[in-house]
Amino acid sequence: MIPPTLLSFNFPYLTGRELGYIGEAQRNGIMAGNGLFTARCHRWLETYSGSRRALLTHSCTAALEMAALLLDLEPGDEVIMPSYTFVSTANAFVLRGARPVFVDIRPDTLNLDERLIEAAITPRTRAIVPVHYAGVACAMDTITAVAARHGLRVVEDAAQAILATWRGRPLGALGDLGAYSFHETKNVHCGEGGALLVNDPALAARAEVLRDKGTDRSRFERGEVDRYTWQDLGSSFLPSEISAAFLLAQLEEAEALTARRLELWRHYHGALAELEAGGSLRRPIVPADCGHNAHMYYILVADRTARTRVIEQLREHNIHSVFHYVPLHLSPAGRRLARAVGDLPVTCRYADRLIRLPLWIGMTSSDVERVAEALAIIMATQPRFAE
Ligand SMILES: *Cc1c(COP(=O)(O)O)cnc(C)c1O
Protein backbone atom coordinates (compact mmCIF):
# COMPACT_ATOMS: atom_id res chain seq x y z
CA MET A 1 0.00 0.00 0.00
CA ILE A 2 1.25 3.48 -0.83
CA PRO A 3 1.27 5.57 2.37
CA PRO A 4 -1.11 8.53 2.03
CA THR A 5 0.59 11.89 1.53
CA LEU A 6 0.19 14.56 4.19
CA LEU A 7 -3.27 16.11 4.16
CA SER A 8 -2.48 19.76 4.88
CA PHE A 9 -4.63 21.86 7.16
CA ASN A 10 -5.17 24.58 4.58
CA PHE A 11 -4.32 25.32 0.98
CA PRO A 12 -5.15 28.77 -0.42
CA TYR A 13 -7.73 28.52 -3.19
CA LEU A 14 -7.20 29.98 -6.67
CA THR A 15 -10.02 30.53 -9.15
CA GLY A 16 -7.62 30.67 -12.11
CA ARG A 17 -8.60 34.21 -13.08
CA GLU A 18 -6.38 36.07 -10.59
CA LEU A 19 -3.33 36.48 -12.85
CA GLY A 20 -5.44 37.61 -15.80
CA TYR A 21 -6.99 40.36 -13.68
CA ILE A 22 -3.56 41.39 -12.37
CA GLY A 23 -2.39 41.66 -16.00
CA GLU A 24 -5.41 43.83 -16.71
CA ALA A 25 -4.54 46.07 -13.74
CA GLN A 26 -1.06 46.48 -15.20
CA ARG A 27 -2.50 47.45 -18.59
CA ASN A 28 -4.80 49.95 -16.85
CA GLY A 29 -1.62 51.69 -15.74
CA ILE A 30 -2.67 51.92 -12.08
CA MET A 31 -0.88 49.66 -9.63
CA ALA A 32 -1.38 51.74 -6.46
CA GLY A 33 -4.68 51.66 -4.59
CA ASN A 34 -8.16 52.96 -5.44
CA GLY A 35 -8.09 52.06 -9.13
CA LEU A 36 -10.69 50.25 -11.22
CA PHE A 37 -10.34 46.88 -9.48
CA THR A 38 -10.69 48.43 -6.05
CA ALA A 39 -13.86 50.15 -7.27
CA ARG A 40 -15.20 46.84 -8.60
CA CYS A 41 -14.48 45.10 -5.28
CA HIS A 42 -16.23 47.96 -3.44
CA ARG A 43 -19.27 47.59 -5.68
CA TRP A 44 -19.35 43.82 -5.21
CA LEU A 45 -19.16 44.14 -1.42
CA GLU A 46 -21.77 46.92 -1.25
CA THR A 47 -24.18 45.03 -3.50
CA TYR A 48 -23.71 41.81 -1.60
CA SER A 49 -23.93 43.28 1.92
CA GLY A 50 -26.24 46.24 1.42
CA SER A 51 -23.72 48.27 3.42
CA ARG A 52 -23.60 52.01 2.83
CA ARG A 53 -19.88 51.93 2.03
CA ALA A 54 -17.33 49.16 1.63
CA LEU A 55 -13.65 50.12 1.72
CA LEU A 56 -10.84 47.68 0.93
CA THR A 57 -7.97 47.63 3.41
CA HIS A 58 -4.70 45.74 3.47
CA SER A 59 -5.97 43.47 6.26
CA CYS A 60 -8.84 42.91 8.65
CA THR A 61 -6.48 44.21 11.33
CA ALA A 62 -6.33 47.51 9.40
CA ALA A 63 -10.13 47.58 9.06
CA LEU A 64 -10.49 47.11 12.83
CA GLU A 65 -7.94 49.90 13.42
CA MET A 66 -9.99 52.15 11.15
CA ALA A 67 -13.09 51.25 13.15
CA ALA A 68 -11.34 52.23 16.39
CA LEU A 69 -10.25 55.56 14.84
CA LEU A 70 -13.77 56.26 13.57
CA LEU A 71 -15.23 55.77 17.05
CA ASP A 72 -12.95 58.52 18.47
CA LEU A 73 -12.03 56.39 21.45
CA GLU A 74 -10.14 58.02 24.28
CA PRO A 75 -7.68 56.56 26.78
CA GLY A 76 -9.63 54.69 29.44
CA ASP A 77 -12.63 53.97 27.22
CA GLU A 78 -13.79 50.35 27.38
CA VAL A 79 -14.68 47.97 24.57
CA ILE A 80 -16.50 44.71 25.29
CA MET A 81 -15.31 41.65 23.35
CA PRO A 82 -14.59 37.94 23.80
CA SER A 83 -11.19 36.78 25.06
CA TYR A 84 -11.51 33.83 22.70
CA THR A 85 -10.47 35.71 19.55
CA PHE A 86 -7.50 36.77 17.43
CA VAL A 87 -5.17 39.44 18.87
CA SER A 88 -6.21 42.08 16.32
CA THR A 89 -9.72 42.31 17.77
CA ALA A 90 -8.14 43.73 20.95
CA ASN A 91 -5.03 45.45 19.57
CA ALA A 92 -6.98 47.75 17.25
CA PHE A 93 -8.65 49.36 20.26
CA VAL A 94 -5.61 49.23 22.56
CA LEU A 95 -3.76 51.32 19.94
CA ARG A 96 -6.29 54.11 20.66
CA GLY A 97 -5.68 53.83 24.40
CA ALA A 98 -8.92 51.93 25.01
CA ARG A 99 -9.18 48.91 27.29
CA PRO A 100 -10.64 45.61 26.08
CA VAL A 101 -13.12 44.15 28.57
CA PHE A 102 -13.41 40.41 28.06
CA VAL A 103 -16.76 38.70 28.51
CA ASP A 104 -17.21 34.93 28.47
CA ILE A 105 -18.42 32.93 25.46
CA ARG A 106 -21.35 30.57 24.89
CA PRO A 107 -20.55 26.86 25.07
CA ASP A 108 -22.52 26.08 21.89
CA THR A 109 -21.09 28.55 19.33
CA LEU A 110 -18.03 29.80 21.26
CA ASN A 111 -19.29 33.32 20.47
CA LEU A 112 -19.61 36.23 22.91
CA ASP A 113 -22.31 35.30 25.45
CA GLU A 114 -24.91 38.00 24.85
CA ARG A 115 -26.50 37.36 28.26
CA LEU A 116 -23.33 38.55 30.03
CA ILE A 117 -22.78 41.81 28.14
CA GLU A 118 -25.06 44.14 30.07
CA ALA A 119 -23.40 43.33 33.42
CA ALA A 120 -20.00 44.28 31.95
CA ILE A 121 -21.08 47.78 30.94
CA THR A 122 -19.60 50.70 32.92
CA PRO A 123 -19.78 54.48 32.39
CA ARG A 124 -16.59 54.11 30.25
CA THR A 125 -17.99 51.49 27.87
CA ARG A 126 -18.14 52.74 24.29
CA ALA A 127 -18.52 49.71 22.04
CA ILE A 128 -19.26 46.00 21.75
CA VAL A 129 -17.23 43.84 19.36
CA PRO A 130 -18.95 40.55 18.51
CA VAL A 131 -16.67 38.05 16.74
CA HIS A 132 -18.52 35.60 14.49
CA TYR A 133 -16.40 32.55 15.22
CA ALA A 134 -16.14 30.02 12.38
CA GLY A 135 -18.59 32.14 10.36
CA VAL A 136 -21.42 31.37 12.80
CA ALA A 137 -23.30 34.52 13.83
CA CYS A 138 -23.45 35.98 17.33
CA ALA A 139 -26.94 36.72 18.72
CA MET A 140 -27.14 40.04 16.90
CA ASP A 141 -30.69 40.93 18.04
CA THR A 142 -29.72 40.95 21.72
CA ILE A 143 -26.35 42.59 21.04
CA THR A 144 -27.76 45.47 18.98
CA ALA A 145 -30.60 45.95 21.49
CA VAL A 146 -28.16 46.17 24.43
CA ALA A 147 -26.00 48.60 22.43
CA ALA A 148 -28.99 50.80 21.60
CA ARG A 149 -30.17 50.81 25.23
CA HIS A 150 -26.75 52.02 26.44
CA GLY A 151 -25.72 54.22 23.52
CA LEU A 152 -22.87 51.93 22.46
CA ARG A 153 -21.43 51.26 19.02
CA VAL A 154 -21.29 47.75 17.55
CA VAL A 155 -18.22 46.74 15.52
CA GLU A 156 -18.52 43.24 14.02
CA ASP A 157 -15.28 41.32 13.71
CA ALA A 158 -16.56 39.45 10.66
CA ALA A 159 -13.05 38.34 9.65
CA GLN A 160 -14.23 34.75 9.16
CA ALA A 161 -17.77 35.55 8.13
CA ILE A 162 -18.03 36.62 4.49
CA LEU A 163 -21.17 35.09 2.95
CA ALA A 164 -22.45 33.99 6.34
CA THR A 165 -25.80 35.32 7.51
CA TRP A 166 -27.91 35.91 10.60
CA ARG A 167 -31.67 35.58 9.96
CA GLY A 168 -30.81 35.87 6.28
CA ARG A 169 -28.88 39.12 6.65
CA PRO A 170 -25.14 39.31 5.78
CA LEU A 171 -22.74 39.34 8.71
CA GLY A 172 -20.58 42.45 8.74
CA ALA A 173 -23.56 44.59 7.74
CA LEU A 174 -25.45 44.37 11.04
CA GLY A 175 -23.40 46.60 13.37
CA ASP A 176 -22.33 50.22 12.87
CA LEU A 177 -19.14 48.88 11.32
CA GLY A 178 -17.98 45.45 10.15
CA ALA A 179 -14.54 44.09 9.27
CA TYR A 180 -13.76 41.27 6.82
CA SER A 181 -10.44 39.48 6.34
CA PHE A 182 -9.10 38.32 2.98
CA HIS A 183 -6.04 36.63 4.50
CA GLU A 184 -5.06 33.42 2.69
CA THR A 185 -6.54 31.33 5.52
CA LYS A 186 -10.02 32.82 5.00
CA ASN A 187 -12.71 31.62 2.56
CA VAL A 188 -12.14 34.46 0.07
CA HIS A 189 -8.62 35.85 -0.08
CA CYS A 190 -5.91 37.89 -1.79
CA GLY A 191 -2.97 36.75 0.34
CA GLU A 192 -3.32 39.65 2.76
CA GLY A 193 -6.36 41.88 2.60
CA GLY A 194 -9.50 43.08 4.30
CA ALA A 195 -12.46 45.44 4.09
CA LEU A 196 -14.34 47.77 6.37
CA LEU A 197 -18.11 47.91 5.94
CA VAL A 198 -19.39 51.30 7.04
CA ASN A 199 -23.03 50.63 7.82
CA ASP A 200 -23.74 53.89 9.64
CA PRO A 201 -23.99 56.48 6.84
CA ALA A 202 -22.82 59.20 9.26
CA LEU A 203 -19.37 57.57 9.41
CA ALA A 204 -18.91 57.01 5.66
CA ALA A 205 -17.28 60.27 4.55
CA ARG A 206 -14.78 60.26 7.39
CA ALA A 207 -13.92 56.60 6.84
CA GLU A 208 -12.80 57.41 3.31
CA VAL A 209 -10.52 60.19 4.63
CA LEU A 210 -8.96 58.12 7.46
CA ARG A 211 -8.17 55.33 5.01
CA ASP A 212 -6.33 57.62 2.59
CA LYS A 213 -3.72 59.22 4.90
CA GLY A 214 -6.25 61.63 6.37
CA THR A 215 -6.77 63.36 3.01
CA ASP A 216 -9.81 64.02 0.83
CA ARG A 217 -8.04 62.48 -2.14
CA SER A 218 -11.05 60.29 -2.98
CA ARG A 219 -13.23 63.38 -3.39
CA PHE A 220 -10.50 64.93 -5.55
CA GLU A 221 -10.44 61.82 -7.74
CA ARG A 222 -14.21 62.06 -8.18
CA GLY A 223 -13.83 65.71 -9.22
CA GLU A 224 -15.67 67.01 -6.14
CA VAL A 225 -12.78 69.26 -5.03
CA ASP A 226 -9.98 70.82 -7.12
CA ARG A 227 -7.10 69.65 -4.93
CA TYR A 228 -6.72 67.35 -1.96
CA THR A 229 -5.40 68.32 1.45
CA TRP A 230 -4.87 67.02 4.96
CA GLN A 231 -8.31 66.85 6.59
CA ASP A 232 -8.12 64.58 9.61
CA LEU A 233 -6.25 61.78 11.35
CA GLY A 234 -5.41 58.93 9.07
CA SER A 235 -2.99 56.40 7.74
CA SER A 236 -2.45 54.33 4.61
CA PHE A 237 -4.96 51.53 4.88
CA LEU A 238 -5.59 50.82 1.20
CA PRO A 239 -4.31 47.78 -0.69
CA SER A 240 -2.72 48.00 -4.15
CA GLU A 241 -4.60 47.25 -7.35
CA ILE A 242 -2.61 44.01 -7.57
CA SER A 243 -4.37 42.77 -4.45
CA ALA A 244 -7.74 44.17 -5.53
CA ALA A 245 -7.48 42.45 -8.94
CA PHE A 246 -6.67 39.14 -7.26
CA LEU A 247 -9.53 39.64 -4.81
CA LEU A 248 -12.12 40.45 -7.48
CA ALA A 249 -11.47 37.09 -9.13
CA GLN A 250 -12.25 35.45 -5.79
CA LEU A 251 -15.30 37.59 -4.95
CA GLU A 252 -16.86 36.75 -8.31
CA GLU A 253 -16.71 33.08 -7.34
CA ALA A 254 -17.49 33.52 -3.66
CA GLU A 255 -20.95 31.94 -3.77
CA ALA A 256 -19.77 28.85 -5.61
CA LEU A 257 -16.71 28.36 -3.43
CA THR A 258 -18.77 28.73 -0.27
CA ALA A 259 -21.12 26.05 -1.59
CA ARG A 260 -18.14 23.73 -2.14
CA ARG A 261 -16.85 24.39 1.38
CA LEU A 262 -20.32 23.69 2.78
CA GLU A 263 -20.33 20.29 1.05
CA LEU A 264 -17.05 19.36 2.77
CA TRP A 265 -18.32 20.72 6.09
CA ARG A 266 -21.54 18.66 5.86
CA HIS A 267 -19.57 15.61 4.89
CA TYR A 268 -17.47 15.95 8.07
CA HIS A 269 -20.58 16.59 10.12
CA GLY A 270 -22.24 13.39 8.90
CA ALA A 271 -19.07 11.33 9.13
CA LEU A 272 -18.45 12.35 12.76
CA ALA A 273 -22.04 11.99 14.02
CA GLU A 274 -21.42 8.51 15.35
CA LEU A 275 -18.33 9.56 17.31
CA GLU A 276 -20.33 12.36 18.90
CA ALA A 277 -23.16 9.95 19.75
CA GLY A 278 -20.55 7.62 21.26
CA GLY A 279 -19.49 10.46 23.55
CA SER A 280 -15.86 10.94 22.57
CA LEU A 281 -16.13 14.35 20.91
CA ARG A 282 -18.48 17.22 20.23
CA ARG A 283 -19.21 18.59 16.77
CA PRO A 284 -19.88 22.32 16.00
CA ILE A 285 -23.36 23.61 16.87
CA VAL A 286 -25.02 26.03 14.43
CA PRO A 287 -28.17 27.72 15.81
CA ALA A 288 -31.20 27.92 13.50
CA ASP A 289 -30.77 31.70 13.00
CA CYS A 290 -27.31 31.25 11.49
CA GLY A 291 -26.46 30.59 7.87
CA HIS A 292 -22.79 29.73 8.24
CA ASN A 293 -20.14 29.78 5.51
CA ALA A 294 -18.16 26.62 6.36
CA HIS A 295 -15.16 28.69 7.32
CA MET A 296 -13.98 26.00 9.69
CA TYR A 297 -14.68 22.45 10.81
CA TYR A 298 -13.62 21.83 14.38
CA ILE A 299 -14.12 19.17 17.03
CA LEU A 300 -14.05 19.50 20.82
CA VAL A 301 -12.35 16.76 22.83
CA ALA A 302 -12.17 15.89 26.53
CA ASP A 303 -9.34 18.14 27.70
CA ARG A 304 -6.02 19.71 26.79
CA THR A 305 -4.08 16.46 27.17
CA ALA A 306 -6.50 14.67 24.85
CA ARG A 307 -6.17 17.51 22.38
CA THR A 308 -2.39 17.25 22.24
CA ARG A 309 -2.63 13.49 21.80
CA VAL A 310 -5.28 13.68 19.09
CA ILE A 311 -3.30 16.27 17.10
CA GLU A 312 -0.15 14.11 17.39
CA GLN A 313 -1.96 10.95 16.38
CA LEU A 314 -3.66 12.63 13.44
CA ARG A 315 -0.17 13.65 12.40
CA GLU A 316 0.88 10.00 12.53
CA HIS A 317 -1.99 9.35 10.12
CA ASN A 318 -0.50 12.08 7.89
CA ILE A 319 -3.26 14.55 8.72
CA HIS A 320 -2.38 18.08 9.74
CA SER A 321 -4.80 19.52 12.34
CA VAL A 322 -4.31 22.59 14.53
CA PHE A 323 -5.64 24.15 17.71
CA HIS A 324 -6.75 27.77 17.87
CA TYR A 325 -6.65 30.85 20.10
CA VAL A 326 -4.87 31.13 23.41
CA PRO A 327 -7.47 33.23 25.28
CA LEU A 328 -6.32 36.85 25.26
CA HIS A 329 -6.92 37.37 28.99
CA LEU A 330 -4.28 34.70 29.70
CA SER A 331 -1.68 36.23 27.37
CA PRO A 332 1.08 38.56 28.62
CA ALA A 333 -0.30 41.63 26.83
CA GLY A 334 -3.89 40.76 27.70
CA ARG A 335 -3.08 40.68 31.40
CA ARG A 336 -1.42 44.08 31.15
CA LEU A 337 -3.69 45.93 28.76
CA ALA A 338 -7.15 44.47 29.24
CA ARG A 339 -9.58 43.37 31.92
CA ALA A 340 -11.66 40.20 32.17
CA VAL A 341 -15.12 40.10 33.72
CA GLY A 342 -14.73 37.19 36.14
CA ASP A 343 -12.51 34.25 35.27
CA LEU A 344 -14.24 33.33 31.98
CA PRO A 345 -14.83 29.65 32.77
CA VAL A 346 -16.33 28.70 29.40
CA THR A 347 -13.48 30.39 27.49
CA CYS A 348 -10.92 28.54 29.59
CA ARG A 349 -12.67 25.17 29.31
CA TYR A 350 -13.33 25.22 25.57
CA ALA A 351 -10.22 26.98 24.21
CA ASP A 352 -8.13 24.08 25.50
CA ARG A 353 -10.18 21.40 23.77
CA LEU A 354 -10.69 22.61 20.22
CA ILE A 355 -9.07 21.03 17.15
CA ARG A 356 -9.51 22.43 13.65
CA LEU A 357 -9.57 19.83 10.86
CA PRO A 358 -8.39 20.29 7.26
CA LEU A 359 -10.99 22.08 5.11
CA TRP A 360 -10.06 23.62 1.79
CA ILE A 361 -11.28 23.52 -1.77
CA GLY A 362 -9.44 20.80 -3.61
CA MET A 363 -9.87 18.34 -0.76
CA THR A 364 -11.99 15.35 -1.77
CA SER A 365 -14.74 13.43 -0.01
CA SER A 366 -12.27 10.60 0.43
CA ASP A 367 -9.93 12.99 2.28
CA VAL A 368 -12.80 13.75 4.67
CA GLU A 369 -13.46 10.02 5.04
CA ARG A 370 -9.79 9.47 5.77
CA VAL A 371 -9.89 12.03 8.61
CA ALA A 372 -13.08 10.52 10.02
CA GLU A 373 -11.63 7.00 9.90
CA ALA A 374 -8.44 8.14 11.61
CA LEU A 375 -10.49 9.87 14.30
CA ALA A 376 -12.58 6.73 14.85
CA ILE A 377 -9.37 4.84 15.67
CA ILE A 378 -7.81 7.65 17.72
CA MET A 379 -10.89 8.56 19.76
CA ALA A 380 -11.44 4.96 20.85
CA THR A 381 -8.62 5.38 23.37
CA GLN A 382 -9.46 8.94 24.50
CA PRO A 383 -11.47 10.04 27.54
CA ARG A 384 -15.12 10.97 26.97
CA PHE A 385 -16.15 14.53 26.15
CA ALA A 386 -18.25 16.29 28.80
CA GLU A 387 -19.60 19.86 28.42
C1 LIG B 1 -8.13 36.40 10.64
C2 LIG B 1 -8.74 37.20 11.72
C3 LIG B 1 -8.38 38.53 11.98
C4 LIG B 1 -7.24 39.21 11.30
O1 LIG B 1 -7.33 39.27 9.91
P1 LIG B 1 -6.09 39.83 9.06
O2 LIG B 1 -6.70 40.07 7.72
O3 LIG B 1 -5.05 38.76 9.06
O4 LIG B 1 -5.64 41.08 9.70
C5 LIG B 1 -9.06 39.22 12.96
N1 LIG B 1 -10.03 38.65 13.67
C6 LIG B 1 -10.41 37.36 13.47
C7 LIG B 1 -11.52 36.79 14.28
C8 LIG B 1 -9.76 36.60 12.50
O5 LIG B 1 -10.12 35.31 12.32
The ligand as an SDF file (V2000), in Angstrom:
LIG
                    3D

 15 15  0  0  0  0  0  0  0  0999 V2000
   -8.1300   36.4040   10.6400 C   0  0  0  0  0  0  0  0  0  0  0  0
   -8.7440   37.1980   11.7200 C   0  0  0  0  0  0  0  0  0  0  0  0
   -8.3810   38.5340   11.9800 C   0  0  0  0  0  0  0  0  0  0  0  0
   -7.2420   39.2130   11.2970 C   0  0  0  0  0  0  0  0  0  0  0  0
   -7.3310   39.2690    9.9150 O   0  0  0  0  0  0  0  0  0  0  0  0
   -6.0940   39.8330    9.0630 P   0  0  0  0  0  0  0  0  0  0  0  0
   -6.7040   40.0710    7.7170 O   0  0  0  0  0  0  0  0  0  0  0  0
   -5.0510   38.7640    9.0610 O   0  0  0  0  0  0  0  0  0  0  0  0
   -5.6380   41.0820    9.6960 O   0  0  0  0  0  0  0  0  0  0  0  0
   -9.0590   39.2200   12.9590 C   0  0  0  0  0  0  0  0  0  0  0  0
  -10.0350   38.6510   13.6730 N   0  0  0  0  0  0  0  0  0  0  0  0
  -10.4050   37.3600   13.4710 C   0  0  0  0  0  0  0  0  0  0  0  0
  -11.5230   36.7900   14.2800 C   0  0  0  0  0  0  0  0  0  0  0  0
   -9.7550   36.5960   12.5040 C   0  0  0  0  0  0  0  0  0  0  0  0
  -10.1180   35.3150   12.3190 O   0  0  0  0  0  0  0  0  0  0  0  0
  1  2  1  0
  2  3  1  0
  2 14  2  0
  3  4  1  0
  3 10  2  0
  4  5  1  0
  5  6  1  0
  6  7  2  0
  6  8  1  0
  6  9  1  0
 10 11  1  0
 11 12  2  0
 12 13  1  0
 12 14  1  0
 14 15  1  0
M  END
$$$$
